[in-house]
Amino acid sequence: MMKMLVTGATGKLGALVVEQLLKTVPASQLAVSVRNPEKAEALRALGVDVRQGDFDRPETLDSAFAGIDRLLIISADGDNETRIRQHTSAVDAAKRANVGFIAYTSAANAGESKLFLAEVHRVTEEAIIRTGIPYSFLRNNWYLENEIGSIQGVLAGAPWVTSAGNGKTGWALRQDYAEAAAAVLAGTGHENTIYELSGKLITQDELVSVIGEVTGKEVPVQHVDDAAYAEIMKGAGVPEFVIPILVGIQQGIREGVLEIESNDLEKLLGRPVTPIREALTQVISGLS
C-alpha cells in the first residue's frame, strides 16, 4: 500500500492539503507529521496516521518518516537561517528513511529569484536534488491571503499603499495551491518536475480595482517609494523587524520577481485557477 505523508499538517496550507487528499485517497494511506499531535486529533479520528515530528528535533523525523513512500514537505515559518536549518533536517531525514518521492512547497522561480525570501527555497531545492530522490518543486507564486491586512485597511477606509509600481503578481487562493499539492502527492508522473504555480499575472492597480468592485468602495491607490512605504508601515504599527521584509517584497514585485508566466497551476488543478474576482469575494466574505 502506498503511504503518503504531509508535514505541517495543522498549518494553514497543510490543513487544506490534507482535507483535499481525504477526498481522493483512503485515510489509511495518509500520514501527517506535526509538532503537536494533540492539534491533529480530528485527523486521527478520521483514521489518518498522526505522527509527532519536529523539524527542530531531527531524531523525531526518523520515526515520523518511517515507511513513507511519498512525502510533501511544506516550508516552515521563521527567518531564513531557521528555515534553512529545519528544511535541511527534514530532507536529511527523508533520505535516511528511504522516502521514494519528495514534493516541496517552494517559491516563484526559486532557482534564479532575486527575492531575499527565495534563498531558503533555493537551498532546500538543491538539498533535495542532492539526495537523488525523485522530486517535485511546487513553486507557489503568492497567496491572495497575504493581502488580508491591506484589504482590512481598505475596508476601514485606508488607501492601498504600495511601492511595487507596475510589477505583476500571480495571486491565487491558498485553496488552489493546496489542491495542486494534493494532486502531485497522490498522483503519478510528477517525478523530477518543477511547477511554477500562479494565478493570472496582474498589477497592484488591477488587483485594487477588483477589490473596489467586490466591496463597492472607491479604493485610492497610493504609489510611493520604498522609504515612504517603510515610514507608512511603521506608522501603521508594523513591528520594526518586519518592515524590511515587507519593503523587500514590494521591491521584488516592482522588479518583476513574481512575473513568471505559466499555466502549471490550472494543469495540475484540471480546471481554471479561481478567477481573481471570485477569489477576492471569498477572502473578503471570510473577513466579516
N, C-alpha and C positions, 0 to 999 in steps of 0.2 A: 504493500500500500504506500502510495506517495504521501509523504508528510511534509507540510509546509509551515513555516514559522514567520510571524511578523514581530519585529521588535517595537518597543514604544507603543504598544497596542492600546494604551489608555490615553495617549495624547490625541490632539485634535485630528490630525491626519490618520494616525494609526487606527483609531476607533472607527473611522469611516471605511478604511480599507477592510477591516475585519467584518464589519457589517455587510459590505459588498460581497466578500468571499463566502459568507454564510448563505448567500442567496444562490451560490453556484457550486459549492463543494460541501460534502458532509462534514459536520463539526468534528468528527473523529479524525479527519485528515489535517485538522488545523491546530497549531500550537501558537502560543504567544509568549513572548519574553517581556516581563515587566519588572520594574524596580520594586513596586509594592503589590504583591499578588492579591491583597485584600481589595484593591481597587478594581480587580477584574473578576470579582465573584459572579457578576451577572453572566460573564462569558463562560465561566466554569459550569454554571447551572445549565447552559446550553450544550454542554458536552465538549467544549474547547479545552485542550490540554494547556493549563495555565502554569507557566514555569517562572521561577524567580531568576532574573538576570540583570545584573547591574554593570553598565559599561565602566564604572569606576572600580569594580572588583572583578578583574578578568577571570579569576578562578570560578566565579558563578556562571560564566558564559559557557564553560566546558559542559556542564550538565544541561544548561539551557538549550544548547545547540545539538546535543547528542541525538543521533538518529534522524537528523533533519535532511531532507533531500533538497528542498528549495527554500531559500531564506530571503526575506525582504528586510534590509537594514534601513530604517527610517532615520534620517540625520537628526542628531541630538541638538539641544539648545545650549547656548553659552558662548563664551569668547572663542576666538579661533584656536588658541592653544589647547583649551579644554576639549573642544570638539575633535581636534586632530588626534589627541591622545585617546579619547573614547572610541572614535571610529577605528583607529588602528588596532585597538584591543579587540574590537568586535570582529574585524577582518582576520586577525591572527587566530582568534578562537574558531572562526568558521573553517579556516584551513586545518586546524588541529582536529576538528570534528568531521573532516572529510565531507563537508556540505557539497552537494552536486551542482548548485546554481545560486548565484547571489544577485538579487536586484537591489539597487541602491537609489534613494531619492536624492538627486544631485541638483545642480543649478544650471541655468541657461549657459550654453557654450562654455562649460566649466574648464575645458582644456586650455582655452585661449583668453577667457574673460579677464578684463582689467578690473572688474568689481572686486574690492578687497574681500568681500564675503565669499568669493569663488575659490579662494585659496584652499579652504577646508575641503571643498569638493574635489578640486584637482588632486590634492594629496591623497584623498580617500580613493578616488578612481584609480590612481596609479598603484596604490597598495592592493586593490582588488585585482587589477591586471597581473600584478607580480605573483599572486597566488596560483595563477594558471587555471583557476576555477572559471567555468563559463559564467558570463555576467550580462546584466542589462542595466544601463545607466538611464534613469528616468530624470531627465533634466527639466525640472519644473521651472517655468518662467517666473510668474509672480502670482501670488494668491490675491484674489479680489478682496478677501477678508483682511488683508494687510492694510486696507484703506479705511477700515471701520472708524478709527479715531478721527480721520479727516471728514468722513461722512457725518459722524455725530456732530462735529463742529459746524458743518454746513446746516444741519437740521436745527442747530441752536442759533443760526443767523450769521455765522462767521463766513468770510470769503474762503475760497480754496487757494491755499498758498503753495507755490511750487517754484523751485529753481531748475526744474528739469527741462524747461524750454519746450521745443517741439519733439523731444525724444519720445520714442514709442515703446509701449509696454504690452506684453501679451497676457493681460489679466485673464484668469479663469477661476471658477469656483473650486474650492478645496475638494468638493464632492467629485468634480470631473477628474482631478488629479488622482483621487483615491480610487475611482473606478478603473482608471488606466493602470494603476499599480496592481490592482487585484487581477486585471486581465492578464498582465505579464506574469505574475506569480503563479496563477492557476493554469496558464495557457502553455502552448508549446511553440517552438520555433523562434524563441527570443534569445537564443544563445549568442553572446558576443555582439550585442546591439547597443546602439546609443540612440535614444529618442529625445528629440527636442520638443517638449510639450508646452503648448501655449495656445491661448485664445487668439482672436484676431488682433493684430498689432494696431494700437490706437494711441493718440497723444493725450496728455492731461486735459487739454481743452475739449477733446472729443468725449472723454470719459465724463467730464463735468457736465457737458451739455445733456448727456443721457441721465445723469443724476438729477438734473433740473427737470427733465421730462417726467421722471418717475416720482419725484417729490412735489412737482407742481410749483417749485420755487425758482426764482431767478437767482442763479448762483454766480456771483462775480469770481473771476479767476485773477489772482494777484501774482503776476510773474515777477520774481525778484532774483537777485544774485545769491550765491551761496552764503555770503556773510550776513546779508539781511535775513535769509532763511533761518540761519543759526540763531540770530537775535530773536526772531519771532517765535521759534520753538522754545527758546529759553524763557521768553515772556509767558509762554503757554504752560510753563511748569514742567517741561520735559527734563528728566534728570540729566545732569551735566555729561555723564559718560555716554549717554545715548545720542547726544546731539551730533558728534562727528560721524556716527553710523548713519543717521538719517541724511546728513549732508552728503556723505559718500554715495548713498543710494541715488539721491537726486542728481548728483554729478554724473554718476554712471549712466543713468537713464538718458540724461542730456547728451552724453557721448555715444549713445546707441548700444550699450552693452546688452540690453534686453530685446533689441530689434532683430530677432532671429526668425526668419521666415520658415515656417514648417507646418505641415498638416498631420504630423505624427499623432497628435492628441486625438483628433477625430478618427484616425485609422484604428487606434487602439480601442477607442470607445465603440466603434462600429456605428457611430451616429455623429451628427454635428456637435461641436462644443456648444454648451449652453450659451445662447446669444447674450451679449452684454446687457441688454435691456432687461431680459428675463432674470439674468444673474443678479443684477443690481436690485431688482424688485424683491427677489428672495432675501438678499442681505438686509435691505432696508426694512422689510416687513419683520425680519427677525429682531430688529432693534427696538420695536415698540412694545 
